[in-house]
Amino acid sequence: MADMTVSSTDPSMAAMADRPALPEYVATIDSQLSSMYLNVDCVDNYSQYYHRFRRDGRQHYRCLRDDCHFVTNKSSIAVRHIRRHINEKPYKCWHKDDNEDCNQQFYQKCDLRVHLMRHFEDKPFKCSQNSCDKCFTTQKALTLHLRRHSLTEG
């Protein structure tokens, strides 16, 4: 795999600058997710739950539940919203620990990806502060952590 180059001045990205690309198993996870869940996120699979209309030349989706007034112009957000109403979690963990299935389920593919990385205990996002040796599974978690550093220093 090629090395990752980072040009951002963001300190959370600087932690990734000298690190090679994510491990091989993460690429394997990504390819398995892509092949296993090919058309799962297609908004047309949920057409009975929303009304599609055009406004200002853009496609919009409105939830059909009587007690909900949700409207969005992004199909992926409409799918995520509907899944929460119907409690559908199509992304299932396939990892086994000691021959026991994990069975965790998720609304979104990205949540399953992070979960699988936790099984491997991979925390590629390292804190850039000298006195801190904490590592995180996601960029978001590292960014929140770095904000706490700036609050305690200021």
Backbone as CSV, one residue per row, in Angstrom:
resi,resn,N_x,N_y,N_z,CA_x,CA_y,CA_z,C_x,C_y,C_z
1,MET,0.835,-1.188,0.000,0.000,0.000,0.000,0.875,1.245,0.000
2,ALA,0.364,2.284,-0.613,1.124,3.527,-0.683,1.036,4.281,0.626
3,ASP,2.037,5.117,0.879,2.024,5.936,2.078,0.995,7.035,1.938
4,MET,0.398,7.424,3.061,-0.591,8.480,3.079,0.145,9.797,3.253
5,THR,-0.164,10.780,2.437,0.438,12.092,2.603,-0.624,13.047,3.077
6,VAL,-0.274,13.897,4.029,-1.226,14.820,4.625,-0.692,16.226,4.457
7,SER,-1.493,17.105,3.876,-1.053,18.469,3.668,-1.776,19.450,4.579
8,SER,-2.677,18.965,5.400,-3.478,19.825,6.260,-2.664,20.301,7.457
9,THR,-3.016,21.480,7.969,-2.379,21.989,9.178,-3.142,21.560,10.417
10,ASP,-4.214,20.842,10.248,-5.006,20.320,11.353,-4.147,19.352,12.164
11,PRO,-3.988,19.579,13.496,-3.129,18.702,14.296,-3.607,17.257,14.325
12,SER,-4.911,17.035,14.206,-5.392,15.655,14.206,-4.969,14.936,12.930
13,MET,-4.831,15.649,11.822,-4.352,15.052,10.581,-2.833,14.899,10.608
14,ALA,-2.146,15.762,11.314,-0.691,15.665,11.400,-0.271,14.350,12.043
15,ALA,-1.114,13.812,12.917,-0.811,12.537,13.564,-0.749,11.403,12.559
16,MET,-1.404,11.571,11.411,-1.423,10.539,10.391,-0.299,10.705,9.368
17,ALA,0.420,11.835,9.409,1.382,12.177,8.360,2.488,11.147,8.191
18,ASP,3.028,10.636,9.274,4.152,9.710,9.162,3.712,8.251,9.257
19,ARG,2.446,8.005,9.178,1.907,6.655,9.296,1.560,6.130,7.910
20,PRO,1.875,4.871,7.626,1.464,4.308,6.339,-0.056,4.210,6.277
21,ALA,-0.581,3.931,5.099,-2.024,3.791,4.925,-2.564,2.747,5.895
22,LEU,-3.867,2.763,6.095,-4.487,1.841,7.045,-4.124,0.397,6.725
23,PRO,-4.121,-0.458,7.735,-3.693,-1.853,7.549,-4.481,-2.586,6.472
24,GLU,-3.872,-3.648,5.995,-4.452,-4.462,4.915,-5.849,-4.957,5.269
25,TYR,-6.083,-5.328,6.536,-7.384,-5.874,6.889,-8.483,-4.827,6.761
26,VAL,-8.154,-3.536,6.877,-9.171,-2.500,6.714,-9.615,-2.457,5.251
27,ALA,-8.670,-2.614,4.329,-9.031,-2.685,2.911,-9.897,-3.919,2.658
28,THR,-9.588,-5.012,3.338,-10.390,-6.227,3.220,-11.802,-5.984,3.746
29,ILE,-11.898,-5.318,4.885,-13.208,-4.984,5.458,-14.000,-4.148,4.465
30,ASP,-13.355,-3.124,3.890,-14.046,-2.247,2.950,-14.540,-3.006,1.726
31,SER,-13.724,-3.901,1.192,-14.153,-4.647,0.004,-15.276,-5.626,0.351
32,GLN,-15.216,-6.245,1.531,-16.294,-7.148,1.946,-17.596,-6.385,2.144
33,LEU,-17.515,-5.207,2.759,-18.717,-4.399,2.966,-19.340,-4.013,1.626
34,SER,-18.494,-3.627,0.674,-18.998,-3.223,-0.640,-19.685,-4.367,-1.364
35,SER,-19.114,-5.562,-1.280,-19.716,-6.688,-1.992,-20.940,-7.255,-1.272
36,MET,-20.930,-7.254,0.054,-22.039,-7.825,0.816,-23.290,-6.946,0.795
37,TYR,-23.096,-5.645,0.759,-24.206,-4.716,0.905,-24.342,-3.837,-0.326
38,LEU,-24.452,-4.467,-1.480,-24.399,-3.734,-2.736,-25.521,-2.708,-2.889
39,ASN,-26.740,-2.985,-2.853,-27.789,-1.980,-3.069,-28.638,-1.742,-1.823
40,VAL,-28.081,-1.982,-0.671,-28.830,-1.859,0.575,-29.262,-0.422,0.835
41,ASP,-28.429,0.551,0.467,-28.723,1.950,0.767,-29.541,2.649,-0.308
42,CYS,-30.050,1.932,-1.268,-30.836,2.531,-2.342,-32.140,3.088,-1.774
43,VAL,-32.382,4.360,-2.010,-33.573,5.015,-1.460,-34.861,4.394,-2.003
44,ASP,-34.810,3.819,-3.186,-36.010,3.200,-3.764,-36.496,2.000,-2.964
45,ASN,-35.634,1.394,-2.160,-36.039,0.272,-1.305,-37.002,0.715,-0.207
46,TYR,-37.110,2.021,0.045,-37.907,2.547,1.151,-39.029,3.463,0.659
47,SER,-39.410,3.350,-0.608,-40.358,4.298,-1.207,-41.724,4.315,-0.516
48,GLN,-42.114,3.254,0.163,-43.415,3.245,0.845,-43.405,4.103,2.116
49,TYR,-42.222,4.572,2.543,-42.106,5.330,3.788,-41.920,6.831,3.583
50,TYR,-41.770,7.291,2.351,-41.542,8.716,2.133,-42.254,9.181,0.871
51,HIS,-42.432,10.490,0.788,-42.990,11.120,-0.411,-41.855,11.878,-1.091
52,ARG,-41.684,11.624,-2.389,-40.621,12.278,-3.153,-41.245,13.445,-3.927
53,PHE,-40.613,14.616,-3.861,-41.112,15.774,-4.596,-39.939,16.671,-4.980
54,ARG,-40.197,17.580,-5.916,-39.167,18.507,-6.372,-39.491,19.907,-5.868
55,ARG,-38.460,20.597,-5.391,-38.590,21.973,-4.957,-37.311,22.692,-5.370
56,ASP,-37.455,23.831,-5.988,-36.302,24.618,-6.447,-35.367,23.791,-7.318
57,GLY,-35.940,22.909,-8.113,-35.139,22.096,-9.016,-34.389,20.954,-8.351
58,ARG,-34.636,20.719,-7.065,-33.943,19.652,-6.341,-34.944,18.618,-5.839
59,GLN,-34.476,17.382,-5.790,-35.285,16.273,-5.278,-35.346,16.370,-3.753
60,HIS,-36.527,16.163,-3.163,-36.695,16.159,-1.713,-37.450,14.903,-1.297
61,TYR,-37.274,14.534,-0.029,-37.918,13.354,0.541,-38.582,13.763,1.854
62,ARG,-39.883,13.478,1.992,-40.604,13.797,3.212,-41.108,12.506,3.840
63,CYS,-40.853,12.341,5.117,-41.300,11.170,5.859,-42.826,11.137,5.888
64,LEU,-43.420,9.944,5.707,-44.876,9.802,5.657,-45.528,9.518,7.009
65,ARG,-44.735,9.374,8.062,-45.349,9.147,9.381,-46.119,10.385,9.814
66,ASP,-47.292,10.177,10.385,-48.145,11.304,10.802,-47.482,12.164,11.865
67,ASP,-46.712,11.560,12.754,-46.106,12.288,13.864,-44.715,12.827,13.533
68,CYS,-44.317,12.788,12.263,-42.964,13.203,11.883,-43.039,14.221,10.745
69,HIS,-42.237,15.260,10.847,-42.219,16.324,9.842,-40.868,16.405,9.148
70,PHE,-40.147,15.307,9.117,-38.798,15.277,8.557,-38.810,15.430,7.037
71,VAL,-37.968,16.337,6.531,-37.775,16.542,5.096,-36.285,16.721,4.853
72,THR,-35.773,16.104,3.779,-34.369,16.271,3.407,-34.257,16.233,1.885
73,ASN,-33.144,16.760,1.389,-32.901,16.670,-0.054,-31.808,15.650,-0.372
74,LYS,-31.401,14.877,0.609,-30.373,13.856,0.406,-30.990,12.474,0.604
75,SER,-30.862,11.633,-0.401,-31.470,10.306,-0.324,-30.845,9.461,0.783
76,SER,-29.542,9.590,1.006,-28.884,8.792,2.041,-29.396,9.156,3.435
77,ILE,-29.687,10.419,3.642,-30.219,10.853,4.939,-31.659,10.375,5.094
78,ALA,-32.423,10.367,4.009,-33.788,9.849,4.049,-33.786,8.375,4.432
79,VAL,-32.875,7.606,3.846,-32.771,6.173,4.160,-32.419,5.982,5.630
80,ARG,-31.429,6.727,6.113,-31.017,6.606,7.519,-32.179,6.953,8.448
81,HIS,-32.940,8.002,8.120,-34.081,8.423,8.937,-35.160,7.332,8.983
82,ILE,-35.515,6.804,7.826,-36.555,5.770,7.753,-36.128,4.524,8.532
83,ARG,-34.860,4.148,8.427,-34.380,2.957,9.145,-34.573,3.089,10.641
84,ARG,-34.430,4.287,11.168,-34.615,4.479,12.610,-36.090,4.310,12.991
85,HIS,-36.995,4.778,12.137,-38.428,4.590,12.405,-38.798,3.113,12.416
86,ILE,-38.307,2.368,11.458,-38.701,0.962,11.337,-37.720,0.026,12.042
87,ASN,-36.712,0.603,12.684,-35.689,-0.136,13.433,-35.024,-1.212,12.577
88,GLU,-34.667,-0.841,11.373,-33.972,-1.757,10.471,-32.475,-1.501,10.543
89,LYS,-31.739,-2.517,10.895,-30.282,-2.433,10.971,-29.698,-3.494,10.043
90,PRO,-29.510,-3.139,8.768,-29.098,-4.147,7.797,-27.628,-4.551,7.873
91,TYR,-26.818,-3.763,8.559,-25.381,-4.053,8.600,-25.053,-4.864,9.846
92,LYS,-24.697,-6.136,9.630,-24.454,-7.058,10.739,-22.980,-7.434,10.805
93,CYS,-22.450,-7.444,12.007,-21.049,-7.828,12.209,-20.902,-9.333,12.003
94,TRP,-19.872,-9.719,11.279,-19.625,-11.138,11.004,-18.434,-11.680,11.796
95,HIS,-17.857,-10.848,12.651,-16.673,-11.255,13.399,-17.037,-12.297,14.457
96,LYS,-16.114,-13.226,14.676,-16.308,-14.257,15.703,-15.150,-14.193,16.701
97,ASP,-15.477,-14.189,17.973,-14.492,-14.291,19.050,-14.722,-15.613,19.756
98,ASP,-13.697,-16.436,19.803,-13.808,-17.761,20.432,-15.019,-18.536,19.904
99,ASN,-15.161,-18.549,18.583,-16.257,-19.238,17.885,-17.642,-18.739,18.273
100,GLU,-17.731,-17.540,18.816,-19.017,-16.957,19.174,-19.258,-15.734,18.296
101,ASP,-20.414,-15.679,17.638,-20.735,-14.563,16.757,-20.936,-13.286,17.556
102,CYS,-20.522,-12.175,16.974,-20.700,-10.869,17.610,-22.167,-10.429,17.548
103,ASN,-22.782,-10.533,16.374,-24.197,-10.220,16.168,-24.589,-8.753,16.356
104,GLN,-23.645,-7.839,16.483,-23.989,-6.414,16.553,-24.568,-5.999,15.208
105,GLN,-25.544,-5.117,15.229,-26.170,-4.637,14.004,-26.177,-3.112,13.997
106,PHE,-26.137,-2.537,12.773,-26.002,-1.095,12.639,-26.905,-0.558,11.540
107,TYR,-27.290,0.725,11.682,-28.089,1.412,10.673,-27.238,1.780,9.453
108,GLN,-25.955,2.072,9.677,-25.097,2.578,8.613,-23.857,1.714,8.441
109,LYS,-23.371,1.658,7.203,-22.176,0.877,6.885,-20.938,1.441,7.595
110,CYS,-20.838,2.763,7.704,-19.661,3.356,8.337,-19.570,2.969,9.816
111,ASP,-20.712,2.797,10.487,-20.696,2.376,11.892,-20.198,0.938,12.034
112,LEU,-20.595,0.080,11.103,-20.098,-1.302,11.117,-18.593,-1.326,10.863
113,ARG,-18.128,-0.490,9.957,-16.687,-0.430,9.645,-15.884,-0.059,10.898
114,VAL,-16.319,0.969,11.610,-15.635,1.376,12.850,-15.696,0.251,13.874
115,HIS,-16.836,-0.394,13.992,-17.000,-1.501,14.925,-16.014,-2.632,14.609
116,LEU,-15.883,-2.976,13.331,-14.953,-4.045,12.939,-13.512,-3.656,13.252
117,MET,-13.173,-2.399,13.081,-11.822,-1.947,13.430,-11.567,-2.122,14.936
118,ARG,-12.601,-1.943,15.732,-12.457,-2.124,17.184,-12.180,-3.582,17.536
119,HIS,-12.763,-4.512,16.753,-12.466,-5.931,16.987,-10.975,-6.186,16.857
120,PHE,-10.341,-5.503,15.925,-8.911,-5.681,15.710,-8.081,-4.755,16.591
121,GLU,-8.768,-3.955,17.403,-8.114,-3.013,18.313,-7.165,-2.077,17.577
122,ASP,-7.536,-1.703,16.362,-6.724,-0.773,15.607,-7.175,0.645,15.923
123,LYS,-6.250,1.459,16.359,-6.528,2.853,16.661,-5.491,3.701,15.922
124,PRO,-5.753,3.971,14.653,-4.749,4.634,13.826,-4.593,6.136,14.077
125,PHE,-5.520,6.754,14.791,-5.466,8.201,14.992,-4.843,8.513,16.350
126,LYS,-3.592,8.971,16.313,-2.817,9.209,17.532,-2.825,10.691,17.899
127,CYS,-2.872,10.969,19.201,-2.823,12.346,19.684,-1.441,12.927,19.399
128,SER,-1.428,14.170,18.929,-0.159,14.818,18.556,0.478,15.587,19.715
129,GLN,-0.164,15.643,20.860,0.396,16.348,22.019,1.543,15.534,22.614
130,ASN,2.613,16.208,23.005,3.814,15.520,23.512,3.542,14.671,24.751
131,SER,2.757,15.169,25.667,2.551,14.474,26.936,1.418,13.446,26.883
132,CYS,0.848,13.218,25.723,-0.313,12.331,25.614,-0.018,11.184,24.655
133,ASP,-0.362,9.978,25.064,-0.125,8.818,24.207,-1.432,8.112,23.815
134,LYS,-2.536,8.834,23.864,-3.828,8.233,23.533,-3.980,8.063,22.026
135,CYS,-4.714,7.007,21.644,-5.008,6.708,20.241,-6.507,6.453,20.106
136,PHE,-7.031,6.666,18.889,-8.464,6.575,18.675,-8.786,5.821,17.389
137,THR,-9.976,5.240,17.352,-10.426,4.472,16.198,-10.893,5.383,15.073
138,THR,-11.450,6.553,15.412,-11.977,7.446,14.386,-11.333,8.827,14.462
139,GLN,-11.345,9.518,13.330,-10.845,10.891,13.244,-11.671,11.807,14.144
140,LYS,-12.975,11.583,14.189,-13.871,12.410,14.993,-13.517,12.325,16.484
141,ALA,-13.238,11.118,16.956,-12.890,10.940,18.369,-11.582,11.671,18.698
142,LEU,-10.616,11.602,17.789,-9.351,12.313,17.996,-9.573,13.815,18.017
143,THR,-10.380,14.331,17.108,-10.654,15.769,17.052,-11.300,16.250,18.344
144,LEU,-12.257,15.479,18.873,-12.882,15.839,20.153,-11.857,15.822,21.284
145,HIS,-10.975,14.834,21.271,-9.931,14.730,22.277,-9.002,15.950,22.220
146,LEU,-8.607,16.352,21.017,-7.713,17.504,20.862,-8.374,18.792,21.330
147,ARG,-9.687,18.885,21.172,-10.405,20.060,21.698,-10.298,20.108,23.215
148,ARG,-10.342,18.951,23.857,-10.208,18.919,25.321,-8.828,19.396,25.736
149,HIS,-7.805,19.045,24.974,-6.454,19.550,25.248,-6.434,21.072,25.180
150,SER,-7.023,21.642,24.147,-7.000,23.095,23.982,-7.807,23.793,25.072
151,LEU,-8.861,23.144,25.591,-9.630,23.738,26.683,-8.841,23.757,27.993
152,THR,-8.065,22.703,28.240,-7.302,22.634,29.488,-6.058,23.513,29.436
153,GLU,-5.539,23.762,28.226,-4.337,24.593,28.104,-4.665,26.076,28.136
154,GLY,-5.851,26.432,27.684,-6.218,27.853,27.528,-6.802,28.449,28.699
